[in-house]
Amino acid sequence: MTAWQAGRFRIDLSRPRVMGIVNITPDSFSDGGAHATTALAIAQCERLVAEGADLLDLGGESTRPGAAAVGLDEERARVLPVLQHALRLGVPVSVDTRRRALMQQALHAGADIINDVNALRDDGAEALLAVHPTAGVCLMHMRGEPATMQQAPHYDDVVEEVAQFLAGRAASLQACGMAAERIVLDPGFGFGKTDAHQVALHRALPRLQALGFPVLVGWSRKSTLGRITGRPVHERLPASLAAALAAVQQGARLLRVHDVAATVDALKVWQALQGDPAGPPSSFARQSPA
Ligand code: HH2
């Protein structure tokens, strides 16, 4: 059985898990401003848990293409008060940050997971996580910086380069003393990749999984889905569900999503149709007559 050691929790990954996104930002690409105050973000945490989120991911900095970096004080002021509350909701809480200083404070406050789009390359970040006894980490691949990463990204072999980068980051953390069971890898859809790169990576998810760590994917509402369907960002729910299920079919174990309720339903159907013992094959939950 695959599991992810994540702070207070050991997350059973024998079935795919849903990580609900809480962007405490004014400028995130799909929901900027919607949860930008502490009160709105806390309400969103509660809503996503009620909708069935297995984990929460709190972010205080947009990393959308072209985004400007925010100051540390600002990012900290956005994230920490929400984290304090989210930690009482009974699910693992992840903090999405590139900054060692915020990672340190978040871990001190009790965060279960650090999700870093920069794969712990900030000075001292790797050592900080390695000495922590239990926190989980998500190491994501990003080519370049958010401000410029979508300007003609180039790879000779995107799958091998991403796989080698992630394997190298995981090996480096393990060399610092981190247990493998605390590490999850993410190809980083939308981070320095063309549509063709993303499709190649999606098709190669089994290759990434073969590195020996669970794979997390973040397809939710991303612009490749907009280009495939011709839909603006707020009309990408069906596209996001299709991509999420396709990723699970390819072996992804964690889905980072904005639309938790819909993703949970889609996964329930997928599991039931797979005859998954974790699903409800014989006694489907009762519902009011259609
Ligand atoms: N995508 C975003 C942010 N963090 N973390 C991981 N591990 N994987 C992802 O694909 C990923 C991520 C971007 O999405 P979002 O948080 O909705 O937007 P923004 O960065 O504009 O706040």
py3Dmol code that shows the C-alpha trace and the ligand (Angstrom):
import py3Dmol

protein = """\
ATOM      1  CA  MET A   1       0.000   0.000   0.000  1.00  0.00           C
ATOM      2  CA  THR A   2       1.304   3.433  -0.912  1.00  0.00           C
ATOM      3  CA  ALA A   3       1.080   6.116   1.727  1.00  0.00           C
ATOM      4  CA  TRP A   4       2.349   9.674   2.161  1.00  0.00           C
ATOM      5  CA  GLN A   5       3.750  10.585   5.561  1.00  0.00           C
ATOM      6  CA  ALA A   6       2.459  14.127   6.015  1.00  0.00           C
ATOM      7  CA  GLY A   7       2.906  15.679   9.440  1.00  0.00           C
ATOM      8  CA  ARG A   8       0.094  14.548  11.741  1.00  0.00           C
ATOM      9  CA  PHE A   9      -1.232  12.171   9.082  1.00  0.00           C
ATOM     10  CA  ARG A  10      -0.279   9.131   7.088  1.00  0.00           C
ATOM     11  CA  ILE A  11      -2.307   9.512   3.918  1.00  0.00           C
ATOM     12  CA  ASP A  12      -3.433   6.225   2.404  1.00  0.00           C
ATOM     13  CA  LEU A  13      -2.951   6.538  -1.344  1.00  0.00           C
ATOM     14  CA  SER A  14      -4.554   3.225  -2.257  1.00  0.00           C
ATOM     15  CA  ARG A  15      -7.257   5.486  -3.669  1.00  0.00           C
ATOM     16  CA  PRO A  16      -6.644   8.863  -5.355  1.00  0.00           C
ATOM     17  CA  ARG A  17      -6.865  11.887  -3.052  1.00  0.00           C
ATOM     18  CA  VAL A  18      -8.194  15.385  -3.645  1.00  0.00           C
ATOM     19  CA  MET A  19      -6.192  18.399  -2.519  1.00  0.00           C
ATOM     20  CA  GLY A  20      -8.408  21.509  -2.365  1.00  0.00           C
ATOM     21  CA  ILE A  21      -6.762  24.784  -3.394  1.00  0.00           C
ATOM     22  CA  VAL A  22      -7.175  27.890  -1.231  1.00  0.00           C
ATOM     23  CA  ASN A  23      -5.560  30.870  -2.920  1.00  0.00           C
ATOM     24  CA  ILE A  24      -5.273  33.735  -0.407  1.00  0.00           C
ATOM     25  CA  THR A  25      -4.261  36.111  -3.164  1.00  0.00           C
ATOM     26  CA  PRO A  26      -5.692  39.028  -5.108  1.00  0.00           C
ATOM     27  CA  ASP A  27      -4.221  37.822  -8.420  1.00  0.00           C
ATOM     28  CA  SER A  28      -4.377  34.028  -8.838  1.00  0.00           C
ATOM     29  CA  PHE A  29      -5.087  33.028 -12.422  1.00  0.00           C
ATOM     30  CA  SER A  30      -8.560  31.574 -11.883  1.00  0.00           C
ATOM     31  CA  ASP A  31      -9.880  32.788  -8.538  1.00  0.00           C
ATOM     32  CA  GLY A  32      -7.751  35.815  -7.680  1.00  0.00           C
ATOM     33  CA  GLY A  33      -9.488  37.908  -5.028  1.00  0.00           C
ATOM     34  CA  ALA A  34     -12.261  35.393  -4.320  1.00  0.00           C
ATOM     35  CA  HIS A  35     -10.638  34.252  -1.050  1.00  0.00           C
ATOM     36  CA  ALA A  36      -8.209  37.094  -0.500  1.00  0.00           C
ATOM     37  CA  THR A  37      -9.103  38.018   3.083  1.00  0.00           C
ATOM     38  CA  THR A  38      -8.501  35.812   6.111  1.00  0.00           C
ATOM     39  CA  ALA A  39     -12.237  35.422   6.687  1.00  0.00           C
ATOM     40  CA  LEU A  40     -12.993  34.495   3.063  1.00  0.00           C
ATOM     41  CA  ALA A  41     -10.099  32.046   2.965  1.00  0.00           C
ATOM     42  CA  ILE A  42     -11.191  30.367   6.200  1.00  0.00           C
ATOM     43  CA  ALA A  43     -14.716  30.028   4.819  1.00  0.00           C
ATOM     44  CA  GLN A  44     -13.253  28.468   1.672  1.00  0.00           C
ATOM     45  CA  CYS A  45     -11.229  25.969   3.749  1.00  0.00           C
ATOM     46  CA  GLU A  46     -14.393  24.941   5.567  1.00  0.00           C
ATOM     47  CA  ARG A  47     -16.361  24.691   2.331  1.00  0.00           C
ATOM     48  CA  LEU A  48     -13.745  22.511   0.626  1.00  0.00           C
ATOM     49  CA  VAL A  49     -13.495  20.148   3.595  1.00  0.00           C
ATOM     50  CA  ALA A  50     -17.306  19.863   3.672  1.00  0.00           C
ATOM     51  CA  GLU A  51     -17.179  19.060  -0.061  1.00  0.00           C
ATOM     52  CA  GLY A  52     -14.846  16.147   0.616  1.00  0.00           C
ATOM     53  CA  ALA A  53     -11.325  17.509   0.231  1.00  0.00           C
ATOM     54  CA  ASP A  54      -8.791  15.020   1.598  1.00  0.00           C
ATOM     55  CA  LEU A  55      -6.185  17.775   2.028  1.00  0.00           C
ATOM     56  CA  LEU A  56      -6.010  21.573   1.813  1.00  0.00           C
ATOM     57  CA  ASP A  57      -3.293  23.580   0.061  1.00  0.00           C
ATOM     58  CA  LEU A  58      -2.938  27.211   1.200  1.00  0.00           C
ATOM     59  CA  GLY A  59      -1.088  29.667  -1.026  1.00  0.00           C
ATOM     60  CA  GLY A  60      -0.273  33.339  -0.491  1.00  0.00           C
ATOM     61  CA  GLU A  61       1.552  34.043  -3.758  1.00  0.00           C
ATOM     62  CA  SER A  62       0.290  33.616  -7.288  1.00  0.00           C
ATOM     63  CA  THR A  63       2.730  31.713  -9.486  1.00  0.00           C
ATOM     64  CA  ARG A  64       0.708  32.125 -12.671  1.00  0.00           C
ATOM     65  CA  PRO A  65       2.759  32.957 -15.766  1.00  0.00           C
ATOM     66  CA  GLY A  66       3.844  36.590 -15.582  1.00  0.00           C
ATOM     67  CA  ALA A  67       3.016  36.968 -11.867  1.00  0.00           C
ATOM     68  CA  ALA A  68       5.141  39.365  -9.837  1.00  0.00           C
ATOM     69  CA  ALA A  69       6.648  37.964  -6.620  1.00  0.00           C
ATOM     70  CA  VAL A  70       5.048  39.206  -3.380  1.00  0.00           C
ATOM     71  CA  GLY A  71       7.043  40.333  -0.354  1.00  0.00           C
ATOM     72  CA  LEU A  72       7.686  37.833   2.408  1.00  0.00           C
ATOM     73  CA  ASP A  73       5.791  39.885   5.005  1.00  0.00           C
ATOM     74  CA  GLU A  74       2.755  40.040   2.761  1.00  0.00           C
ATOM     75  CA  GLU A  75       2.825  36.322   1.956  1.00  0.00           C
ATOM     76  CA  ARG A  76       3.215  35.500   5.640  1.00  0.00           C
ATOM     77  CA  ALA A  77       0.333  37.780   6.653  1.00  0.00           C
ATOM     78  CA  ARG A  78      -1.904  36.095   4.096  1.00  0.00           C
ATOM     79  CA  VAL A  79      -1.077  32.497   4.970  1.00  0.00           C
ATOM     80  CA  LEU A  80      -0.400  32.129   8.693  1.00  0.00           C
ATOM     81  CA  PRO A  81      -3.781  33.239  10.147  1.00  0.00           C
ATOM     82  CA  VAL A  82      -5.619  30.955   7.727  1.00  0.00           C
ATOM     83  CA  LEU A  83      -3.249  28.081   8.484  1.00  0.00           C
ATOM     84  CA  GLN A  84      -3.981  28.361  12.203  1.00  0.00           C
ATOM     85  CA  HIS A  85      -7.671  27.840  11.545  1.00  0.00           C
ATOM     86  CA  ALA A  86      -7.274  25.229   8.799  1.00  0.00           C
ATOM     87  CA  LEU A  87      -5.263  23.034  11.158  1.00  0.00           C
ATOM     88  CA  ARG A  88      -8.418  22.482  13.213  1.00  0.00           C
ATOM     89  CA  LEU A  89     -10.434  21.038  10.335  1.00  0.00           C
ATOM     90  CA  GLY A  90      -9.236  17.437  10.634  1.00  0.00           C
ATOM     91  CA  VAL A  91      -7.421  17.118   7.290  1.00  0.00           C
ATOM     92  CA  PRO A  92      -3.740  17.497   6.395  1.00  0.00           C
ATOM     93  CA  VAL A  93      -2.842  21.093   5.587  1.00  0.00           C
ATOM     94  CA  SER A  94      -0.217  21.986   3.023  1.00  0.00           C
ATOM     95  CA  VAL A  95       1.398  25.396   2.537  1.00  0.00           C
ATOM     96  CA  ASP A  96       2.293  26.306  -1.035  1.00  0.00           C
ATOM     97  CA  THR A  97       5.390  28.509  -0.832  1.00  0.00           C
ATOM     98  CA  ARG A  98       8.843  28.942  -2.348  1.00  0.00           C
ATOM     99  CA  ARG A  99      10.307  30.710   0.677  1.00  0.00           C
ATOM    100  CA  ARG A 100      12.315  28.988   3.386  1.00  0.00           C
ATOM    101  CA  ALA A 101      11.373  31.618   5.963  1.00  0.00           C
ATOM    102  CA  LEU A 102       7.649  31.012   5.486  1.00  0.00           C
ATOM    103  CA  MET A 103       8.158  27.234   5.394  1.00  0.00           C
ATOM    104  CA  GLN A 104       9.852  27.487   8.768  1.00  0.00           C
ATOM    105  CA  GLN A 105       7.031  29.482  10.320  1.00  0.00           C
ATOM    106  CA  ALA A 106       4.374  27.285   8.771  1.00  0.00           C
ATOM    107  CA  LEU A 107       6.029  24.125  10.096  1.00  0.00           C
ATOM    108  CA  HIS A 108       6.390  25.738  13.492  1.00  0.00           C
ATOM    109  CA  ALA A 109       2.648  26.498  13.437  1.00  0.00           C
ATOM    110  CA  GLY A 110       1.947  22.826  12.610  1.00  0.00           C
ATOM    111  CA  ALA A 111       1.615  22.640   8.811  1.00  0.00           C
ATOM    112  CA  ASP A 112       1.629  19.022   7.661  1.00  0.00           C
ATOM    113  CA  ILE A 113       3.053  19.521   4.171  1.00  0.00           C
ATOM    114  CA  ILE A 114       5.180  21.990   2.238  1.00  0.00           C
ATOM    115  CA  ASN A 115       4.202  22.187  -1.434  1.00  0.00           C
ATOM    116  CA  ASP A 116       6.933  24.002  -3.331  1.00  0.00           C
ATOM    117  CA  VAL A 117       6.703  24.825  -7.036  1.00  0.00           C
ATOM    118  CA  ASN A 118      10.453  25.461  -6.809  1.00  0.00           C
ATOM    119  CA  ALA A 119      11.184  21.998  -5.318  1.00  0.00           C
ATOM    120  CA  LEU A 120      12.962  23.340  -2.193  1.00  0.00           C
ATOM    121  CA  ARG A 121      15.662  25.234  -4.094  1.00  0.00           C
ATOM    122  CA  ASP A 122      15.439  28.330  -1.882  1.00  0.00           C
ATOM    123  CA  ASP A 123      18.569  28.659   0.295  1.00  0.00           C
ATOM    124  CA  GLY A 124      18.265  26.395   3.344  1.00  0.00           C
ATOM    125  CA  ALA A 125      14.842  25.013   2.386  1.00  0.00           C
ATOM    126  CA  GLU A 126      16.062  21.485   1.801  1.00  0.00           C
ATOM    127  CA  ALA A 127      17.943  21.335   5.124  1.00  0.00           C
ATOM    128  CA  LEU A 128      14.956  22.798   6.961  1.00  0.00           C
ATOM    129  CA  LEU A 129      12.620  20.102   5.689  1.00  0.00           C
ATOM    130  CA  ALA A 130      15.160  17.322   6.127  1.00  0.00           C
ATOM    131  CA  VAL A 131      15.549  18.036   9.832  1.00  0.00           C
ATOM    132  CA  HIS A 132      11.801  18.220  10.386  1.00  0.00           C
ATOM    133  CA  PRO A 133      10.734  14.797  11.665  1.00  0.00           C
ATOM    134  CA  THR A 134       7.439  14.247   9.829  1.00  0.00           C
ATOM    135  CA  ALA A 135       6.339  16.924   7.343  1.00  0.00           C
ATOM    136  CA  GLY A 136       5.458  15.800   3.834  1.00  0.00           C
ATOM    137  CA  VAL A 137       6.842  17.609   0.795  1.00  0.00           C
ATOM    138  CA  CYS A 138       5.622  18.014  -2.739  1.00  0.00           C
ATOM    139  CA  LEU A 139       8.511  18.679  -5.121  1.00  0.00           C
ATOM    140  CA  MET A 140       7.308  20.282  -8.362  1.00  0.00           C
ATOM    141  CA  HIS A 141       9.185  20.829 -11.613  1.00  0.00           C
ATOM    142  CA  MET A 142       9.317  24.405 -12.885  1.00  0.00           C
ATOM    143  CA  ARG A 143      11.551  25.664 -15.693  1.00  0.00           C
ATOM    144  CA  GLY A 144      12.572  29.293 -15.036  1.00  0.00           C
ATOM    145  CA  GLU A 145      10.601  31.761 -12.931  1.00  0.00           C
ATOM    146  CA  PRO A 146       6.861  32.547 -13.055  1.00  0.00           C
ATOM    147  CA  ALA A 147       7.555  36.019 -14.503  1.00  0.00           C
ATOM    148  CA  THR A 148       9.157  34.569 -17.651  1.00  0.00           C
ATOM    149  CA  MET A 149       8.631  30.799 -17.670  1.00  0.00           C
ATOM    150  CA  GLN A 150       6.147  30.678 -20.555  1.00  0.00           C
ATOM    151  CA  GLN A 151       8.433  32.617 -22.932  1.00  0.00           C
ATOM    152  CA  ALA A 152       9.389  29.906 -25.440  1.00  0.00           C
ATOM    153  CA  PRO A 153      10.244  27.070 -23.050  1.00  0.00           C
ATOM    154  CA  HIS A 154      12.582  24.561 -24.689  1.00  0.00           C
ATOM    155  CA  TYR A 155      13.541  20.975 -23.856  1.00  0.00           C
ATOM    156  CA  ASP A 156      15.446  18.390 -25.887  1.00  0.00           C
ATOM    157  CA  ASP A 157      13.431  15.650 -24.166  1.00  0.00           C
ATOM    158  CA  VAL A 158      10.847  17.053 -21.787  1.00  0.00           C
ATOM    159  CA  VAL A 159       9.996  13.748 -20.127  1.00  0.00           C
ATOM    160  CA  GLU A 160      13.591  12.767 -19.392  1.00  0.00           C
ATOM    161  CA  GLU A 161      14.561  16.272 -18.257  1.00  0.00           C
ATOM    162  CA  VAL A 162      11.604  16.556 -15.873  1.00  0.00           C
ATOM    163  CA  ALA A 163      12.109  12.995 -14.594  1.00  0.00           C
ATOM    164  CA  GLN A 164      15.820  13.590 -13.993  1.00  0.00           C
ATOM    165  CA  PHE A 165      15.183  16.900 -12.263  1.00  0.00           C
ATOM    166  CA  LEU A 166      12.594  15.387  -9.904  1.00  0.00           C
ATOM    167  CA  ALA A 167      14.694  12.288  -9.231  1.00  0.00           C
ATOM    168  CA  GLY A 168      17.658  14.539  -8.465  1.00  0.00           C
ATOM    169  CA  ARG A 169      15.700  16.727  -6.060  1.00  0.00           C
ATOM    170  CA  ALA A 170      14.284  13.671  -4.256  1.00  0.00           C
ATOM    171  CA  ALA A 171      17.748  12.081  -4.037  1.00  0.00           C
ATOM    172  CA  SER A 172      19.216  15.272  -2.663  1.00  0.00           C
ATOM    173  CA  LEU A 173      16.565  15.442   0.069  1.00  0.00           C
ATOM    174  CA  GLN A 174      17.061  11.805   0.942  1.00  0.00           C
ATOM    175  CA  ALA A 175      20.819  12.412   1.168  1.00  0.00           C
ATOM    176  CA  CYS A 176      19.996  15.080   3.790  1.00  0.00           C
ATOM    177  CA  GLY A 177      18.129  12.432   5.779  1.00  0.00           C
ATOM    178  CA  MET A 178      14.529  12.666   4.609  1.00  0.00           C
ATOM    179  CA  ALA A 179      12.553   9.412   4.446  1.00  0.00           C
ATOM    180  CA  ALA A 180      11.268   8.542   0.974  1.00  0.00           C
ATOM    181  CA  GLU A 181       7.721   8.089   2.323  1.00  0.00           C
ATOM    182  CA  ARG A 182       7.534  11.866   2.949  1.00  0.00           C
ATOM    183  CA  ILE A 183       8.122  12.787  -0.705  1.00  0.00           C
ATOM    184  CA  VAL A 184       5.623  13.339  -3.528  1.00  0.00           C
ATOM    185  CA  LEU A 185       6.554  14.477  -7.061  1.00  0.00           C
ATOM    186  CA  ASP A 186       4.697  16.760  -9.488  1.00  0.00           C
ATOM    187  CA  PRO A 187       5.541  17.401 -13.178  1.00  0.00           C
ATOM    188  CA  GLY A 188       4.330  20.999 -12.844  1.00  0.00           C
ATOM    189  CA  PHE A 189       1.683  21.489 -15.519  1.00  0.00           C
ATOM    190  CA  GLY A 190       1.739  25.104 -16.678  1.00  0.00           C
ATOM    191  CA  PHE A 191       5.196  25.887 -15.317  1.00  0.00           C
ATOM    192  CA  GLY A 192       7.554  26.519 -18.241  1.00  0.00           C
ATOM    193  CA  LYS A 193       5.927  24.112 -20.700  1.00  0.00           C
ATOM    194  CA  THR A 194       4.164  24.327 -24.034  1.00  0.00           C
ATOM    195  CA  ASP A 195       0.939  22.413 -24.688  1.00  0.00           C
ATOM    196  CA  ALA A 196       2.969  19.718 -26.457  1.00  0.00           C
ATOM    197  CA  HIS A 197       5.261  19.419 -23.418  1.00  0.00           C
ATOM    198  CA  GLN A 198       2.270  19.058 -21.124  1.00  0.00           C
ATOM    199  CA  VAL A 199       0.706  16.322 -23.235  1.00  0.00           C
ATOM    200  CA  ALA A 200       4.012  14.455 -23.403  1.00  0.00           C
ATOM    201  CA  LEU A 201       4.357  14.683 -19.621  1.00  0.00           C
ATOM    202  CA  HIS A 202       0.794  13.588 -19.036  1.00  0.00           C
ATOM    203  CA  ARG A 203       1.338  10.532 -21.205  1.00  0.00           C
ATOM    204  CA  ALA A 204       4.580   9.820 -19.340  1.00  0.00           C
ATOM    205  CA  LEU A 205       3.069   9.920 -15.830  1.00  0.00           C
ATOM    206  CA  PRO A 206       3.832   6.187 -15.411  1.00  0.00           C
ATOM    207  CA  ARG A 207       7.508   7.019 -16.097  1.00  0.00           C
ATOM    208  CA  LEU A 208       7.442   9.599 -13.285  1.00  0.00           C
ATOM    209  CA  GLN A 209       5.683   7.189 -10.977  1.00  0.00           C
ATOM    210  CA  ALA A 210       8.386   4.632 -11.695  1.00  0.00           C
ATOM    211  CA  LEU A 211      10.814   6.941  -9.879  1.00  0.00           C
ATOM    212  CA  GLY A 212       9.309   5.411  -6.735  1.00  0.00           C
ATOM    213  CA  PHE A 213       7.244   8.281  -5.322  1.00  0.00           C
ATOM    214  CA  PRO A 214       3.523   9.078  -5.530  1.00  0.00           C
ATOM    215  CA  VAL A 215       2.658  11.620  -8.235  1.00  0.00           C
ATOM    216  CA  LEU A 216       0.500  14.715  -7.700  1.00  0.00           C
ATOM    217  CA  VAL A 217      -0.912  16.666 -10.644  1.00  0.00           C
ATOM    218  CA  GLY A 218      -2.403  20.120 -10.964  1.00  0.00           C
ATOM    219  CA  TRP A 219      -4.387  20.296 -14.213  1.00  0.00           C
ATOM    220  CA  SER A 220      -7.242  22.274 -12.640  1.00  0.00           C
ATOM    221  CA  ARG A 221      -8.416  25.141 -14.907  1.00  0.00           C
ATOM    222  CA  LYS A 222      -4.982  25.460 -16.538  1.00  0.00           C
ATOM    223  CA  SER A 223      -4.592  27.276 -19.828  1.00  0.00           C
ATOM    224  CA  THR A 224      -3.762  24.196 -21.908  1.00  0.00           C
ATOM    225  CA  LEU A 225      -7.307  23.013 -21.083  1.00  0.00           C
ATOM    226  CA  GLY A 226      -8.574  26.403 -22.244  1.00  0.00           C
ATOM    227  CA  ARG A 227      -6.766  26.064 -25.557  1.00  0.00           C
ATOM    228  CA  ILE A 228      -8.032  22.512 -26.099  1.00  0.00           C
ATOM    229  CA  THR A 229     -11.667  23.477 -25.398  1.00  0.00           C
ATOM    230  CA  GLY A 230     -11.716  27.162 -26.361  1.00  0.00           C
ATOM    231  CA  ARG A 231     -13.105  27.944 -22.887  1.00  0.00           C
ATOM    232  CA  PRO A 232     -12.228  30.874 -20.612  1.00  0.00           C
ATOM    233  CA  VAL A 233     -10.956  30.063 -17.142  1.00  0.00           C
ATOM    234  CA  HIS A 234     -14.370  29.982 -15.415  1.00  0.00           C
ATOM    235  CA  GLU A 235     -15.775  27.497 -17.921  1.00  0.00           C
ATOM    236  CA  ARG A 236     -13.090  24.855 -17.529  1.00  0.00           C
ATOM    237  CA  LEU A 237     -14.747  22.549 -14.996  1.00  0.00           C
ATOM    238  CA  PRO A 238     -15.636  19.758 -17.455  1.00  0.00           C
ATOM    239  CA  ALA A 239     -12.163  20.027 -18.977  1.00  0.00           C
ATOM    240  CA  SER A 240     -10.569  19.895 -15.531  1.00  0.00           C
ATOM    241  CA  LEU A 241     -12.574  16.800 -14.575  1.00  0.00           C
ATOM    242  CA  ALA A 242     -11.602  15.041 -17.785  1.00  0.00           C
ATOM    243  CA  ALA A 243      -7.934  15.864 -17.213  1.00  0.00           C
ATOM    244  CA  ALA A 244      -8.117  14.789 -13.564  1.00  0.00           C
ATOM    245  CA  LEU A 245      -9.591  11.398 -14.432  1.00  0.00           C
ATOM    246  CA  ALA A 246      -7.153  10.925 -17.287  1.00  0.00           C
ATOM    247  CA  ALA A 247      -4.317  11.650 -14.849  1.00  0.00           C
ATOM    248  CA  VAL A 248      -5.648   9.151 -12.328  1.00  0.00           C
ATOM    249  CA  GLN A 249      -5.902   6.604 -15.131  1.00  0.00           C
ATOM    250  CA  GLN A 250      -2.215   7.286 -15.786  1.00  0.00           C
ATOM    251  CA  GLY A 251      -1.334   6.615 -12.145  1.00  0.00           C
ATOM    252  CA  ALA A 252      -1.574  10.029 -10.430  1.00  0.00           C
ATOM    253  CA  ARG A 253      -2.459   9.565  -6.745  1.00  0.00           C
ATOM    254  CA  LEU A 254      -3.171  13.175  -5.765  1.00  0.00           C
ATOM    255  CA  LEU A 255      -5.206  15.800  -7.622  1.00  0.00           C
ATOM    256  CA  ARG A 256      -4.702  19.487  -6.780  1.00  0.00           C
ATOM    257  CA  VAL A 257      -8.047  21.090  -7.704  1.00  0.00           C
ATOM    258  CA  HIS A 258     -10.182  24.199  -7.294  1.00  0.00           C
ATOM    259  CA  ASP A 259     -13.521  22.374  -7.738  1.00  0.00           C
ATOM    260  CA  VAL A 260     -13.532  19.825  -4.947  1.00  0.00           C
ATOM    261  CA  ALA A 261     -17.168  18.646  -4.906  1.00  0.00           C
ATOM    262  CA  ALA A 262     -17.243  17.922  -8.621  1.00  0.00           C
ATOM    263  CA  THR A 263     -13.867  16.170  -8.542  1.00  0.00           C
ATOM    264  CA  VAL A 264     -14.911  14.007  -5.585  1.00  0.00           C
ATOM    265  CA  ASP A 265     -18.045  12.927  -7.489  1.00  0.00           C
ATOM    266  CA  ALA A 266     -16.074  12.196 -10.649  1.00  0.00           C
ATOM    267  CA  LEU A 267     -13.612  10.077  -8.682  1.00  0.00           C
ATOM    268  CA  LYS A 268     -16.417   8.171  -6.960  1.00  0.00           C
ATOM    269  CA  VAL A 269     -17.861   7.190 -10.316  1.00  0.00           C
ATOM    270  CA  TRP A 270     -14.437   6.334 -11.724  1.00  0.00           C
ATOM    271  CA  GLN A 271     -13.689   4.115  -8.721  1.00  0.00           C
ATOM    272  CA  ALA A 272     -17.074   2.405  -8.745  1.00  0.00           C
ATOM    273  CA  LEU A 273     -16.727   1.630 -12.438  1.00  0.00           C
ATOM    274  CA  GLN A 274     -13.246   0.270 -11.854  1.00  0.00           C
ATOM    275  CA  GLY A 275     -14.708  -2.147  -9.311  1.00  0.00           C
ATOM    276  CA  ASP A 276     -12.365  -0.545  -6.796  1.00  0.00           C
ATOM    277  CA  PRO A 277     -12.834  -2.215  -3.377  1.00  0.00           C
ATOM    278  CA  ALA A 278     -12.466   1.231  -1.776  1.00  0.00           C
ATOM    279  CA  GLY A 279     -15.495   2.384  -3.791  1.00  0.00           C
ATOM    280  CA  PRO A 280     -19.145   1.458  -3.147  1.00  0.00           C
ATOM    281  CA  PRO A 281     -19.727  -1.406  -5.645  1.00  0.00           C
ATOM    282  CA  SER A 282     -22.605  -3.226  -3.948  1.00  0.00           C
ATOM    283  CA  SER A 283     -24.385  -0.593  -1.897  1.00  0.00           C
ATOM    284  CA  PHE A 284     -24.457   2.730  -3.704  1.00  0.00           C
ATOM    285  CA  ALA A 285     -25.360   5.587  -1.389  1.00  0.00           C
ATOM    286  CA  ARG A 286     -29.069   6.363  -1.429  1.00  0.00           C
ATOM    287  CA  GLN A 287     -30.235   9.570  -3.005  1.00  0.00           C
ATOM    288  CA  SER A 288     -33.571  11.214  -3.672  1.00  0.00           C
ATOM    289  CA  PRO A 289     -35.309   9.831  -6.817  1.00  0.00           C
ATOM    290  CA  ALA A 290     -34.233  11.587 -10.002  1.00  0.00           C
TER     291      ALA A 290
END
"""
ligand_1 = """\
22
HH2
N -0.137 25.017 -9.687
C -0.291 26.239 -9.161
C 0.210 26.553 -7.894
N 0.816 25.601 -7.139
N 1.544 23.378 -6.870
C 1.695 22.138 -7.356
N 2.284 21.189 -6.613
N 1.250 21.805 -8.616
C 0.644 22.707 -9.427
O 0.286 22.353 -10.577
C 0.477 24.050 -8.943
C 0.950 24.348 -7.629
C -1.004 27.281 -9.967
O -2.400 27.218 -9.727
P -3.174 28.203 -8.720
O -2.641 28.035 -7.341
O -4.637 28.028 -8.840
O -2.866 29.624 -9.305
P -1.921 30.807 -8.837
O -0.513 30.304 -8.850
O -2.178 31.887 -9.866
O -2.324 31.216 -7.454
"""
view = py3Dmol.view(width=600, height=400)
view.addModel(protein, "pdb")
view.setStyle({"model": 0}, {"cartoon": {"style": "trace"}})
view.addModel(ligand_1, "xyz")
view.setStyle({"model": 1}, {"stick": {}})
view.zoomTo()
view.show()
